[in-house]
């Protein structure tokens, strides 16, 4: 069955919250643009513009919008799970929910991983993996996968957290905030080892929980939420030990991102409140057929574009080096002059890669075949561990057994890929499905 973006847009029910779809696309697009701007490539390797020009780190308070993606994810997951509960139809609701929410993440992600793993292995077998730029590229290209691993966990925890939300509402969110704060106290004040990794769950689950509150119309004072979050983030950064940047900086002893901190949670609160202030005016704009068709089409390729945008950027730099063109020192006037054409070329290459790989993002509709909730849960766990592990190890040093520490345990890239593939197989087997392709 083939469905065009135009057809999907025309069939959109009046009750759909179109603003959520716009926020999903806009948040990923902002992250992509931020990555293109932050990469500072020179003959010495790949650096970070924000580390070279520290005053620019304040821009991350507007450009670090990944919390918005988790916020709207919570909204969508609440509606999706409740819809499945109402319909029932004798199917395992949890397994159907997991598969339906994960399929558009896992398929394009695993294709990306396998293609890049094959390229990395070929380069290293040919003896070309030891170069400074090549090595940095192989490490960097998988780093954005952390977000997909965390998002898998958000999906898996949706049913139990929805139960807490039904009973406690804002109290459930407050409990997650308190847990995140306690983790930071144990980490920074008492020096408890490894406790900081718990905030990968507490911080992002709290932002996700705000999406549940939005789904029930409980965020009635978004300005108050945003002001409280912004004030909290400012106070925490001013008092320390939290850094100014809301993204990780190379060489920093403390990062607000990895693992997440209470400061990042406050940042997510102010972003959630801020975007809610624009919900009503955006709804009128999204009611225009042409605008809505564009949002629908963009949603159909957003994950594929996100996965391949760093590949496109690295290809632009590689072409520049291959042609013998000079790479100016990052943050100089000459470097800034090259930024617009570089971004335009990266966008064009991303579009080509999307054209090649978008079919793997096409949604599927589940059959009523029986499935297994435990198998889906186990598969999701393996996937998130594998994808998180790969985001940390990168694809360099495949032949040398390079490893990284994932929650106190060493993991190699091949092991991480194996876990992700095994998990995806379990999720696929949990409920059978047929394909629905999206064109246009």
Backbone torsions as a table, in degrees:
resi	resn	phi	psi	omega
1	UNK	NA	127.5	-177.5
2	UNK	-112.1	131.6	-179.1
3	UNK	-126.7	127.2	178.4
4	UNK	-85.9	159.7	176.4
5	UNK	-61.8	-37.6	178.2
6	UNK	-62.0	-43.1	179.1
7	UNK	-65.2	-41.6	178.2
8	UNK	-64.4	-39.6	179.4
9	UNK	-64.9	-41.8	-178.7
10	UNK	-67.3	-29.4	-177.6
11	UNK	-88.6	2.8	-177.5
12	UNK	-64.8	124.1	178.6
13	UNK	-67.1	151.8	-178.7
14	UNK	-62.6	-24.9	-176.5
15	UNK	-78.3	-10.1	-175.1
16	UNK	-69.0	137.6	176.0
17	UNK	-84.8	93.9	-174.2
18	UNK	-70.8	-24.1	-179.1
19	UNK	-61.1	-34.3	178.6
20	UNK	-62.1	-41.9	178.6
21	UNK	-64.4	-39.4	177.1
22	UNK	-64.2	-43.4	179.8
23	UNK	-63.0	-37.1	179.4
24	UNK	-62.3	-48.1	-179.7
25	UNK	-66.6	-45.7	-176.7
26	UNK	-63.8	-37.7	-179.6
27	UNK	-66.6	-43.8	178.6
28	UNK	-66.7	-39.0	179.0
29	UNK	-63.7	-38.2	178.5
30	UNK	-66.3	-40.3	177.6
31	UNK	-62.8	-43.6	178.5
32	UNK	-59.6	-48.6	179.7
33	UNK	-61.6	-40.9	178.5
34	UNK	-61.3	-41.4	178.7
35	UNK	-64.5	-42.0	179.2
36	UNK	-62.4	-36.9	-179.4
37	UNK	-75.1	-37.1	-174.0
38	UNK	-74.3	-28.5	-176.6
39	UNK	-67.6	118.8	-179.6
40	UNK	-115.0	93.2	-175.7
41	UNK	-95.8	133.1	175.2
42	UNK	-140.1	-179.6	178.3
43	UNK	-64.8	-15.1	-179.4
44	UNK	-88.8	-13.0	-178.7
45	UNK	141.9	-160.7	-178.4
46	UNK	-113.8	117.9	179.9
47	UNK	-113.2	-170.8	-178.8
48	UNK	-120.3	122.2	-178.2
49	UNK	-56.9	-37.9	-177.1
50	UNK	-68.8	-27.2	175.6
51	UNK	-76.3	-32.2	179.4
52	UNK	-76.1	-31.2	179.8
53	UNK	-125.9	79.2	-174.2
54	UNK	-52.4	-35.7	179.2
55	UNK	-58.4	-23.9	179.6
56	UNK	-71.9	-11.2	-177.1
57	UNK	-63.8	-22.4	177.9
58	UNK	-63.9	-22.9	178.5
59	UNK	-64.6	-21.7	-179.8
60	UNK	-66.8	-16.8	177.6
61	UNK	-71.4	-14.4	173.9
62	UNK	-112.9	-29.5	-175.5
63	UNK	-90.9	-20.7	176.6
64	UNK	-81.5	85.9	-173.3
65	UNK	-109.4	14.0	177.6
66	UNK	-59.0	-31.3	174.2
67	UNK	-56.7	-30.9	178.3
68	UNK	-64.2	-38.5	179.0
69	UNK	-63.4	-42.5	177.8
70	UNK	-68.8	-34.5	177.4
71	UNK	-61.5	-50.8	-179.9
72	UNK	-72.4	-25.0	174.5
73	UNK	-63.7	-42.9	177.3
74	UNK	-60.3	-41.7	177.2
75	UNK	-58.7	-51.0	-177.3
76	UNK	-65.8	-39.5	-179.2
77	UNK	-65.8	-38.1	178.5
78	UNK	-62.4	-46.8	-179.2
79	UNK	-65.5	-41.6	-177.7
80	UNK	-64.7	-46.5	-177.2
81	UNK	-66.6	-40.7	179.1
82	UNK	-64.8	-36.3	177.6
83	UNK	-63.9	-43.2	177.8
84	UNK	-64.7	-38.2	178.2
85	UNK	-62.4	-40.9	-179.1
86	UNK	-66.5	-40.6	-177.1
87	UNK	-77.4	-39.4	177.1
88	UNK	59.3	-84.7	179.0
89	UNK	60.1	24.2	175.2
90	UNK	75.0	5.4	-178.9
91	UNK	-90.0	158.8	174.8
92	UNK	-72.1	102.5	-171.5
93	UNK	-58.2	-43.5	-176.8
94	UNK	-62.9	-45.6	-179.6
95	UNK	-64.5	-43.4	179.4
96	UNK	-63.2	-42.6	-180.0
97	UNK	-62.6	-48.6	-178.9
98	UNK	-59.0	-47.5	-176.5
99	UNK	-66.6	-42.8	-178.3
100	UNK	-62.7	-37.8	-178.2
101	UNK	-80.6	-26.0	-173.0
102	UNK	-95.8	-20.0	-170.9
103	UNK	-60.6	-37.4	-178.6
104	UNK	-78.7	-7.1	172.4
105	UNK	-94.5	-48.7	-170.9
106	UNK	-69.1	-45.6	-175.7
107	UNK	-60.8	-56.5	179.5
108	UNK	-63.9	-32.3	-179.7
109	UNK	-66.7	-45.7	-178.3
110	UNK	-69.3	-34.5	174.9
111	UNK	-62.5	-45.2	177.1
112	UNK	-58.0	-47.3	-178.1
113	UNK	-61.8	-46.1	-177.1
114	UNK	-67.5	-39.7	178.3
115	UNK	-63.0	-46.1	-178.5
116	UNK	-70.5	-34.1	178.1
117	UNK	-64.1	-40.5	178.0
118	UNK	-64.7	-42.8	178.0
119	UNK	-63.3	-44.4	-178.8
120	UNK	-63.2	-42.4	-179.9
121	UNK	-65.1	-41.1	179.5
122	UNK	-63.4	-43.0	179.8
123	UNK	-62.7	-43.3	-177.0
124	UNK	-73.2	-33.5	175.3
125	UNK	-66.1	-31.3	178.9
126	UNK	-82.2	-0.9	178.0
127	UNK	82.3	16.1	-176.8
128	UNK	-103.1	11.8	-175.9
129	UNK	-90.3	-1.7	-175.5
130	UNK	-92.0	-6.8	-179.5
131	UNK	-66.7	152.9	-175.9
132	UNK	-63.3	-47.1	-178.9
133	UNK	-69.7	-42.6	-179.5
134	UNK	-63.7	-45.2	179.1
135	UNK	-60.7	-42.4	178.7
136	UNK	-64.5	-39.6	179.5
137	UNK	-64.3	-41.7	-179.6
138	UNK	-67.3	-29.9	175.7
139	UNK	-76.0	-39.5	-170.5
140	UNK	-78.3	-31.5	-168.3
141	UNK	-64.6	-25.0	179.8
142	UNK	-96.4	-5.7	-175.2
143	UNK	-57.9	-40.2	-179.7
144	UNK	-64.6	-9.4	-179.6
145	UNK	-67.3	-14.7	179.7
146	UNK	-55.0	-39.3	-175.8
147	UNK	-64.5	-36.2	179.3
148	UNK	-69.2	-40.5	177.1
149	UNK	-60.4	-45.3	178.8
150	UNK	-65.5	-38.5	-179.6
151	UNK	-63.8	-36.1	175.6
152	UNK	-59.0	-40.4	178.6
153	UNK	-65.5	-38.7	178.7
154	UNK	-60.1	-41.9	178.3
155	UNK	-63.4	-46.1	-176.8
156	UNK	-62.8	-34.8	-177.9
157	UNK	-87.5	-2.2	-176.6
158	UNK	-57.4	-50.4	-176.7
159	UNK	-58.5	-51.5	-179.8
160	UNK	-66.0	-36.0	-180.0
161	UNK	-72.4	-28.5	173.9
162	UNK	-65.0	-37.1	177.1
163	UNK	-63.4	-43.2	176.7
164	UNK	-63.3	-38.5	179.7
165	UNK	-64.5	-41.6	180.0
166	UNK	-60.7	-35.5	-176.0
167	UNK	-85.4	-39.8	-169.8
168	UNK	-113.7	-17.3	178.7
169	UNK	59.5	-123.6	179.2
170	UNK	-60.6	-24.9	178.8
171	UNK	-63.2	-36.6	178.4
172	UNK	-65.8	-41.0	176.1
173	UNK	-63.0	-45.0	-179.9
174	UNK	-60.4	-37.3	179.3
175	UNK	-64.3	-39.6	177.9
176	UNK	-67.4	-38.6	176.2
177	UNK	-62.6	-44.1	178.9
178	UNK	-62.4	-39.8	178.7
179	UNK	-64.0	-42.1	178.3
180	UNK	-63.1	-40.3	178.5
181	UNK	-65.2	-41.7	178.8
182	UNK	-62.5	-40.2	178.0
183	UNK	-59.8	-43.5	179.7
184	UNK	-66.2	-35.2	176.1
185	UNK	-63.5	-47.3	179.1
186	UNK	-62.4	-35.0	-177.6
187	UNK	-74.6	-53.5	-171.6
188	UNK	-88.2	-35.8	-176.8
189	UNK	-88.1	-36.6	-174.5
190	UNK	-109.8	-10.2	176.0
191	UNK	67.1	30.1	179.4
192	UNK	-68.9	123.8	-176.2
193	UNK	-72.0	143.6	173.9
194	UNK	68.3	-6.7	-177.3
195	UNK	-65.0	-25.4	-177.2
196	UNK	-61.2	-25.2	-178.5
197	UNK	-67.2	-20.1	176.9
198	UNK	-63.1	-24.8	-178.8
199	UNK	-76.2	-10.0	167.5
200	UNK	-60.4	-32.4	176.5
201	UNK	-86.7	-56.0	-171.7
202	UNK	-61.1	-44.7	-177.2
203	UNK	-66.0	-51.4	-176.0
204	UNK	-72.7	-32.3	175.7
205	UNK	-66.2	-33.8	177.7
206	UNK	-65.3	-44.4	177.3
207	UNK	-63.1	-42.2	176.6
208	UNK	-59.5	-39.2	-179.5
209	UNK	-64.7	-30.9	175.0
210	UNK	-60.6	-31.5	176.0
211	UNK	-64.9	-37.1	174.5
212	UNK	-60.7	-43.3	-179.6
213	UNK	-63.6	-37.9	176.9
214	UNK	-65.8	-39.1	-179.9
215	UNK	-61.1	-30.3	179.2
216	UNK	-95.1	6.1	179.7
217	UNK	68.2	27.9	-176.4
218	UNK	-92.5	-7.3	175.3
219	UNK	-88.7	80.2	-175.2
220	UNK	-89.7	-16.3	179.1
221	UNK	-127.9	72.4	-177.2
222	UNK	-61.9	-32.4	179.1
223	UNK	-63.4	-38.1	178.7
224	UNK	-67.4	-42.6	177.7
225	UNK	-60.9	-47.5	-179.2
226	UNK	-63.4	-42.3	-179.5
227	UNK	-65.4	-40.8	179.1
228	UNK	-64.2	-43.4	178.8
229	UNK	-64.7	-43.8	-179.2
230	UNK	-65.4	-42.9	178.6
231	UNK	-62.8	-41.6	178.8
232	UNK	-63.2	-44.0	-179.8
233	UNK	-64.2	-42.8	180.0
234	UNK	-62.9	-45.2	-179.0
235	UNK	-64.4	-41.8	-178.7
236	UNK	-65.9	-42.5	-180.0
237	UNK	-68.7	-39.2	-179.6
238	UNK	-65.9	-38.0	-177.4
239	UNK	-84.3	-21.4	-178.5
240	UNK	79.6	169.3	4.6
241	UNK	-89.4	23.7	-174.1
242	UNK	-82.0	135.3	179.3
243	UNK	-76.5	166.1	179.5
244	UNK	-68.1	-41.0	-174.7
245	UNK	-70.8	136.8	175.5
246	UNK	-93.8	9.5	168.6
247	UNK	-125.1	161.5	-178.0
248	UNK	-69.5	140.2	177.5
249	UNK	-114.8	136.6	178.6
250	UNK	-62.2	134.4	176.7
251	UNK	87.0	-8.3	179.7
252	UNK	-73.4	140.5	176.8
253	UNK	-71.5	-33.6	-180.0
254	UNK	-125.3	133.6	175.3
255	UNK	-118.2	140.7	174.6
256	UNK	-76.2	-10.7	-173.6
257	UNK	-105.3	-38.8	-170.9
258	UNK	-137.3	94.8	-2.6
259	UNK	-76.7	160.6	179.2
260	UNK	-64.6	154.1	-179.7
261	UNK	-121.1	173.3	175.5
262	UNK	-61.7	-32.0	177.6
263	UNK	-62.3	-40.9	177.9
264	UNK	-66.8	-35.5	176.9
265	UNK	-63.4	-43.1	176.1
266	UNK	-62.1	-38.9	176.5
267	UNK	-59.9	-42.9	177.4
268	UNK	-63.9	-36.1	178.3
269	UNK	-64.4	-43.2	-177.5
270	UNK	-70.5	-34.0	176.5
271	UNK	-66.4	-42.1	179.1
272	UNK	-61.6	-43.5	177.8
273	UNK	-65.4	-40.0	-177.6
274	UNK	-65.1	-46.2	-177.9
275	UNK	-67.8	-29.0	178.3
276	UNK	-65.7	-27.8	179.9
277	UNK	-64.4	-22.3	-177.7
278	UNK	-101.3	7.2	-174.6
279	UNK	-61.6	-46.6	-176.1
280	UNK	-68.0	-50.0	177.9
281	UNK	-62.9	-33.4	179.0
282	UNK	-67.7	-33.8	-179.4
283	UNK	-61.3	-40.3	179.1
284	UNK	-65.8	-39.7	179.2
285	UNK	-66.7	-40.6	-178.0
286	UNK	-73.1	-12.4	176.8
287	UNK	-72.5	-14.6	177.9
288	UNK	-71.8	128.1	-174.8
289	UNK	-56.1	-43.2	-177.0
290	UNK	-66.4	-41.0	179.1
291	UNK	-63.8	-45.5	-177.3
292	UNK	-66.3	-37.6	177.0
293	UNK	-61.0	-39.4	178.2
294	UNK	-63.9	-40.9	179.1
295	UNK	-65.6	-43.0	179.3
296	UNK	-61.7	-45.4	-179.9
297	UNK	-63.6	-41.5	-179.8
298	UNK	-65.6	-37.9	177.8
299	UNK	-63.0	-30.2	-178.4
300	UNK	-72.2	-14.1	-177.8
301	UNK	-128.0	2.1	-171.6
302	UNK	-59.5	-44.1	-177.0
303	UNK	-68.4	-39.0	177.7
304	UNK	-62.9	-43.1	178.0
305	UNK	-62.3	-41.8	178.9
306	UNK	-61.2	-43.8	-176.9
307	UNK	-64.1	-37.4	-170.9
308	UNK	-101.3	0.6	-173.8
309	UNK	-67.6	-34.2	177.6
310	UNK	-70.7	-34.6	175.4
311	UNK	-58.6	-44.3	179.5
312	UNK	-63.4	-43.8	-179.5
313	UNK	-63.4	-43.7	178.8
314	UNK	-63.6	-35.0	178.5
315	UNK	-65.9	-36.9	177.5
316	UNK	-62.4	-47.1	178.6
317	UNK	-64.8	-39.8	179.5
318	UNK	-62.8	-40.8	178.4
319	UNK	-64.8	-39.1	178.7
320	UNK	-61.5	-42.5	178.5
321	UNK	-69.2	-40.8	-178.8
322	UNK	-64.2	-32.4	179.7
323	UNK	-84.0	-0.4	179.0
324	UNK	76.0	17.6	179.5
325	UNK	-79.7	145.1	-175.5
326	UNK	-72.5	136.8	172.0
327	UNK	-99.4	106.8	-179.0
328	UNK	-64.6	159.0	174.5
329	UNK	-62.2	132.6	-178.3
330	UNK	-56.0	144.2	176.1
331	UNK	75.7	2.9	174.1
332	UNK	-84.1	169.1	-179.9
333	UNK	-60.2	-40.3	179.3
334	UNK	-64.3	-37.9	178.5
335	UNK	-64.7	-46.5	179.6
336	UNK	-62.5	-33.3	179.4
337	UNK	-65.3	-28.1	-180.0
338	UNK	-84.7	-11.0	-175.9
339	UNK	-60.3	-50.9	-178.3
340	UNK	-58.2	-50.5	179.1
341	UNK	-64.5	-33.5	178.3
342	UNK	-63.1	-43.3	-179.5
343	UNK	-66.9	-39.7	178.4
344	UNK	-63.1	-42.1	178.1
345	UNK	-66.7	-40.9	178.1
346	UNK	-63.3	-39.2	178.1
347	UNK	-64.7	-40.4	178.9
348	UNK	-65.3	-42.6	178.0
349	UNK	-67.4	-36.9	175.7
350	UNK	-60.8	-41.1	178.7
351	UNK	-61.7	-39.0	177.8
352	UNK	-65.7	-42.6	178.6
353	UNK	-65.6	-37.9	176.2
354	UNK	-61.9	-41.5	179.0
355	UNK	-61.0	-34.3	-179.9
356	UNK	-75.6	-36.7	-168.4
357	UNK	-115.2	1.3	-174.6
358	UNK	-64.2	-26.7	-177.0
359	UNK	-61.8	-24.1	179.2
360	UNK	-76.3	-11.9	177.1
361	UNK	-93.6	-4.5	-178.6
362	UNK	-60.2	131.8	-177.5
363	UNK	-71.0	159.8	176.0
364	UNK	-126.3	148.4	177.3
365	UNK	-104.3	129.8	-177.4
366	UNK	-73.0	143.4	171.3
367	UNK	-79.4	178.5	177.4
368	UNK	-91.3	18.2	-179.1
369	UNK	-66.1	148.2	179.6
370	UNK	-65.1	152.3	-179.0
371	UNK	-144.7	-174.7	-175.6
372	UNK	-128.2	116.6	175.3
373	UNK	-62.1	-47.0	178.2
374	UNK	-59.7	-39.0	178.6
375	UNK	-64.8	-40.5	178.5
376	UNK	-65.4	-40.4	179.7
377	UNK	-66.2	-43.6	178.3
378	UNK	-64.1	-42.6	178.6
379	UNK	-61.4	-42.2	179.0
380	UNK	-63.3	-41.3	179.2
381	UNK	-62.2	-45.2	178.4
382	UNK	-63.1	-40.5	179.2
383	UNK	-62.4	-47.3	-175.8
384	UNK	-67.7	-36.7	178.0
385	UNK	-67.9	-41.1	-180.0
386	UNK	-65.9	-44.9	-177.9
387	UNK	-69.9	-41.1	175.4
388	UNK	-61.9	-42.6	179.1
389	UNK	-61.0	-41.8	-179.1
390	UNK	-68.2	-33.5	177.6
391	UNK	-64.6	-25.0	-179.0
392	UNK	-91.5	-36.3	-177.0
393	UNK	-80.7	-32.5	-170.3
394	UNK	70.5	-171.9	-177.9
395	UNK	-114.9	11.7	173.4
396	UNK	-83.2	155.2	177.2
397	UNK	67.9	29.4	178.7
398	UNK	-61.6	-38.6	-177.3
399	UNK	-79.6	-18.9	-178.7
400	UNK	-96.8	-1.3	-179.9
401	UNK	72.9	31.7	178.7
402	UNK	-55.9	137.8	-178.8
403	UNK	-132.1	164.4	174.9
404	UNK	-136.9	163.2	-177.9
405	UNK	-92.5	120.9	176.9
406	UNK	-115.1	107.2	-179.0
407	UNK	49.6	54.3	174.0
408	UNK	76.1	1.6	-180.0
409	UNK	-119.9	138.6	178.5
410	UNK	-73.8	142.2	178.0
411	UNK	-141.6	140.5	176.4
412	UNK	-101.8	163.4	179.5
413	UNK	-61.3	-46.7	178.0
414	UNK	-59.2	-39.0	178.3
415	UNK	-66.0	-40.2	179.6
416	UNK	-64.2	-43.2	178.2
417	UNK	-63.2	-41.2	178.5
418	UNK	-61.1	-43.2	178.0
419	UNK	-62.6	-43.1	-178.8
420	UNK	-64.0	-42.1	179.6
421	UNK	-66.7	-43.1	178.8
422	UNK	-63.4	-41.3	178.8
423	UNK	-64.6	-42.2	178.6
424	UNK	-62.7	-37.8	178.6
425	UNK	-63.4	-42.0	179.2
426	UNK	-65.2	-40.8	178.4
427	UNK	-64.3	-42.8	178.8
428	UNK	-62.7	-38.9	-177.5
429	UNK	-75.8	-16.8	-175.3
430	UNK	-67.8	-31.1	176.9
431	UNK	-148.8	131.1	178.2
432	UNK	-77.1	158.8	-175.6
433	UNK	-153.5	163.1	172.4
434	UNK	-120.9	157.7	-170.7
435	UNK	-86.9	141.5	169.6
436	UNK	-122.6	117.2	-176.3
437	UNK	-93.9	147.4	178.2
438	UNK	-115.6	125.3	175.6
439	UNK	-121.9	161.0	-179.7
440	UNK	78.3	NA	NA
